[in-house]
């Protein structure tokens, strides 16, 4: 699973440039909801659990990369420290 995350972190800038951080963020939320629901229904299937773990690793890296791109948009540097 670690290799999936590393691969996604490596390819994230290209994917974000192609799709956009906000759109990819939305896709992560939608796919994440499904990927957390499916294992609850099919917990006895090794293949489904393995696919869910791969999906989780991909979504974690994509979600994290999107947030790093979106933070400056929501929290500009011009805000004074308190």
Secondary structure, 3 states (H helix, E strand, C coil): CHHHHHHHHHHHHHHHHHHCHHHHHHHHHHHHHHHHHHHHHCCCCHHHHHHHHHHHHHHHHHHHHHHHHHHHHHCCCCCCCC
